[in-house]
Amino acid sequence: MDNLYDIKYANLPMTVRNHKFVLDFLKANPSRVRYRGKSIPGVYKRAPHHCIKEYATHFTIYPR
């Protein structure tokens, strides 16, 4: 199994967030997921310090 903490797995697209490989990794390793994305004019104004999952375009997994 690959190590998803590796820098090559930073900014993964949200399309793979619920993929079996990612879910298995998160269950086996204590991790923290950070979501990334931009504001969507007229829909979602993102705060500078976070992005909610619903409007995220990418995510990164960090060790806990």
Secondary structure, 3 states (H helix, E strand, C coil): CCCCCCHHHCCEEHHHCCCHHHHHHHHHCCEEEEEECCCECCCECCCCCCCCHHHCCEEEEEEC
